[in-house]
Amino acid sequence: MRIAVSLLSIVACFSLAVVAPADEFKREKFDDTGFESIFDGRTLKGWHVSAQTGHSGASKHASGGRWVAEDGAIVGSQDIPGNGGIVITDKQYGDFEIVLEMNNDFVPDSGLFLRSTEKGQAYQYMIDYHAAGNLAGVYGEGLPGGPNLRNFDFTDKVTEIKERETPFKLPIKPADWPLFWHHGQWNELRARIVSNPPKITTWINGVRFMEYEDTEKRLGDTGGIALQVHGGGGDLTKQYVRYRNIRVKQLK
C-alpha cells in the first residue's frame, strides 16, 4: 500500500510539473472600464478601405484588398494575387488602448496600425503570422528611421519560436509557446500608445511582450486604427486574417 501511494505521489508531482508552465505566465489584470466597441460584428460601419498604401500596387491602387464583415469578424485577404491594403477607422485617435481577438491563417502578413495615415504610415503592432515572422513587435511602417523591434521569430511551424536579443526580453520560454498560444483559436492582442514621441506597449493573451519609447516625433498626434493585409508574396487570395471584439479606450 505504501509503495502504491508513493507511486501515485510521484505521478501527481510529474503531472504538475508538466502543466506548471501554463500557470507561470505573468498575465496582467486590466481595467477594462471605459472601452467602446469600434466594430459592430455585422458591417464595416465606421471603417473604410484605403488603397493608398504601398501594398496596393498590384491593382495600381484601385483596391486595397478584400475586407468583409463575416461570422462576427473583420475578415481580410488579398483581392487579386499580390494586392493588399488596409481597412482603417473613420475616426482619429490620439492616446488610446486597443484590445481585439485574432484568429489568422498561418501564412498572411498582417498588422495592427496605430495612429495610421491613409497611406499606411503608422506605428505597427506586428502581426507577421508566418514563418520567420513574429507577433507583438513594434515596427515603424513607412516611418524612416523608425523602430523595428521583436523579441522572437517563428520557425517554419506556428508551434515553434526562437528568441531574439532585444532590450525588452521575451517574457515566456520558447518551449512554453504551444501552451501559451492557441493556433486556430481566438487569441487576445492588446496595445497602448501614449504621448508624442510615443510610448508603445504590447501584450499577447494578457502578457506584456514589448515596451518601446520613441525619441522622435514621426507622426501627428492622432491617426486612424487600421488592420493590414500585406501585398506581394504570390497568390494569397485564399489565406485570411480575422479580427473580432475590437474595443478602444481613449486615454487622457
C-alpha positions in Angstrom: 0.0 0.0 0.0 2.8 2.4 0.9 4.5 1.6 -2.4 1.3 2.3 -4.3 0.8 5.6 -2.5 4.3 6.6 -3.3 3.9 5.8 -7.0 0.7 7.9 -7.1 2.5 10.8 -5.4 5.3 10.6 -8.0 2.8 10.6 -10.9 0.9 13.5 -9.4 4.1 15.5 -9.0 5.2 14.7 -12.5 1.8 15.8 -13.9 2.0 19.1 -12.0 5.5 19.6 -13.4 4.2 19.1 -17.0 1.3 21.6 -16.7 3.0 24.1 -14.5 4.3 26.4 -17.3 0.8 27.3 -18.3 0.3 28.8 -14.8 3.6 30.7 -14.7 2.8 33.3 -17.3 2.8 36.8 -15.9 -0.7 37.8 -17.0 -1.7 41.3 -16.0 -5.0 42.4 -14.7 -6.5 45.2 -16.7 -9.0 47.9 -16.0 -11.5 47.2 -18.8 -13.9 50.0 -17.9 -14.2 52.8 -20.4 -13.7 50.7 -23.6 -16.0 51.2 -26.6 -16.6 48.7 -29.4 -15.5 50.1 -32.8 -16.7 47.1 -34.8 -20.4 46.1 -34.7 -19.8 42.5 -35.8 -22.0 42.8 -38.8 -20.8 45.6 -41.1 -17.8 47.8 -41.7 -19.6 50.8 -40.5 -17.1 53.3 -39.1 -14.3 51.8 -41.2 -13.2 52.2 -44.8 -10.6 50.6 -47.1 -7.6 52.5 -48.2 -5.7 51.6 -51.4 -3.1 54.3 -50.9 -0.5 52.2 -49.2 2.4 50.5 -50.9 0.7 47.2 -50.5 -1.9 48.0 -53.2 0.5 48.3 -56.1 -0.7 45.2 -57.9 -4.1 46.9 -58.5 -2.4 50.2 -59.3 -4.0 51.5 -56.1 -7.5 50.8 -57.5 -8.3 48.5 -54.5 -6.9 47.8 -51.1 -7.5 44.1 -50.6 -10.7 42.2 -49.7 -12.3 43.3 -46.5 -15.7 42.0 -45.3 -17.6 41.5 -42.1 -18.2 37.8 -41.8 -19.2 35.5 -38.9 -18.8 38.3 -36.4 -15.3 39.2 -37.5 -13.5 41.6 -39.9 -12.0 39.2 -42.5 -9.3 40.3 -44.9 -7.3 38.8 -47.7 -5.6 39.8 -51.0 -8.3 40.6 -53.5 -6.1 39.8 -56.5 -2.8 38.0 -56.3 -0.2 40.2 -54.6 -2.6 43.0 -53.8 -3.3 44.1 -50.2 -4.0 47.2 -48.3 -5.6 48.4 -45.0 -9.0 48.9 -43.6 -8.9 52.0 -41.3 -11.3 53.7 -38.9 -13.1 56.8 -40.0 -12.3 58.3 -36.6 -8.9 59.6 -35.5 -7.4 58.6 -32.2 -4.5 60.0 -30.1 -3.6 58.4 -26.8 -5.5 55.1 -26.5 -5.5 51.4 -25.7 -6.9 48.8 -28.0 -7.8 45.2 -27.5 -9.0 42.7 -30.0 -9.1 39.0 -30.8 -7.2 37.4 -33.7 -7.5 34.1 -35.5 -5.5 34.3 -38.7 -4.3 31.6 -41.0 -0.5 31.0 -40.6 0.6 32.5 -43.9 -0.6 36.1 -44.3 1.5 39.0 -43.2 -0.8 41.4 -41.3 -0.5 44.2 -38.7 -2.4 46.4 -36.3 -1.6 50.1 -37.2 -1.6 52.8 -34.5 -2.2 56.4 -35.5 -2.2 55.4 -39.1 -2.4 57.8 -42.1 -4.4 56.9 -45.3 -1.1 55.9 -46.8 -0.5 53.4 -44.0 2.3 55.3 -42.2 1.9 54.2 -38.6 3.4 52.5 -35.6 2.6 48.9 -36.2 1.9 46.1 -33.7 3.4 43.4 -35.8 1.2 40.5 -36.8 3.6 38.8 -39.1 1.9 35.4 -38.7 4.1 33.3 -40.9 7.5 31.5 -41.0 10.3 33.9 -39.8 7.6 36.4 -38.7 6.6 37.5 -35.2 3.8 38.9 -33.0 3.7 42.0 -30.8 6.9 43.5 -32.1 6.9 47.3 -32.8 7.6 48.5 -36.3 7.6 51.9 -37.9 5.5 51.3 -41.0 6.6 53.9 -43.6 8.5 55.8 -40.9 12.1 56.4 -42.0 14.4 55.6 -39.1 11.5 54.2 -37.1 11.6 51.2 -34.8 11.9 47.5 -35.8 11.9 45.6 -32.6 10.9 42.0 -31.9 11.9 39.5 -29.3 11.1 36.3 -31.1 10.7 34.8 -34.6 8.6 31.9 -35.7 10.3 28.9 -37.2 8.6 27.3 -40.2 6.0 26.0 -37.6 3.4 28.0 -35.8 4.1 26.0 -32.7 7.8 26.9 -32.5 9.5 30.2 -31.9 13.1 31.3 -31.5 14.1 34.0 -29.0 15.9 37.2 -30.2 18.0 39.6 -28.2 16.2 42.9 -27.7 16.1 45.5 -24.9 12.7 44.0 -23.8 13.3 40.4 -23.1 10.9 37.7 -24.3 8.6 37.2 -21.3 8.0 33.5 -21.8 10.2 30.5 -22.6 10.1 29.4 -26.2 9.4 25.8 -25.1 6.2 27.1 -23.5 4.8 28.7 -26.7 2.5 25.8 -27.6 0.9 26.1 -24.1 0.6 29.9 -24.3 -0.6 30.5 -27.9 -3.5 28.6 -29.4 -3.4 28.4 -33.2 -6.8 28.0 -34.9 -8.5 29.6 -31.9 -9.1 33.2 -30.8 -6.2 34.8 -29.0 -6.2 38.3 -27.5 -3.9 41.1 -28.7 -3.6 44.4 -26.8 -1.7 47.6 -27.5 -1.3 51.0 -25.8 0.1 54.2 -27.3 0.6 57.5 -25.4 2.3 60.8 -25.9 4.3 62.0 -28.9 7.0 60.9 -29.3 5.0 57.9 -28.3 5.5 55.2 -25.7 4.1 51.9 -27.1 3.3 48.8 -25.0 2.1 45.5 -26.5 0.5 42.3 -24.9 -0.4 38.8 -26.1 -3.1 37.0 -24.0 -2.5 39.3 -21.1 1.3 39.0 -21.0 3.4 42.1 -21.8 5.6 41.4 -24.8 7.2 44.7 -25.7 7.7 48.3 -24.4 9.2 50.9 -26.7 9.6 54.7 -26.3 10.5 56.7 -29.4 12.9 59.7 -29.2 11.5 61.5 -32.3 8.1 62.8 -33.4 7.5 60.9 -36.6 3.7 61.3 -37.0 0.9 63.6 -36.0 -0.7 63.4 -32.5 -3.7 61.5 -33.9 -4.4 59.0 -36.6 -6.6 56.1 -37.6 -6.6 52.5 -36.3 -6.0 50.1 -39.2 -5.7 46.4 -40.0 -3.4 45.3 -42.8 -3.1 42.7 -45.4 0.4 42.7 -46.9 0.9 42.9 -50.7 3.2 40.7 -52.6 4.0 37.1 -51.7 2.3 35.4 -54.6 -1.4 34.4 -54.7 -2.7 34.7 -51.1 -6.3 35.4 -52.1 -7.4 32.2 -50.2 -5.5 33.0 -47.0 -7.3 35.0 -44.4 -6.8 37.3 -41.4 -9.7 37.5 -38.9 -10.3 40.1 -36.1 -13.2 40.5 -33.7 -14.3 42.1 -30.4 -12.3 45.3 -31.3 -12.5 47.7 -28.4 -10.8 51.0 -27.7 -10.3 53.2 -24.6 -9.3 56.7 -25.2 -6.7 57.9 -22.6 -6.4 61.4 -21.3 
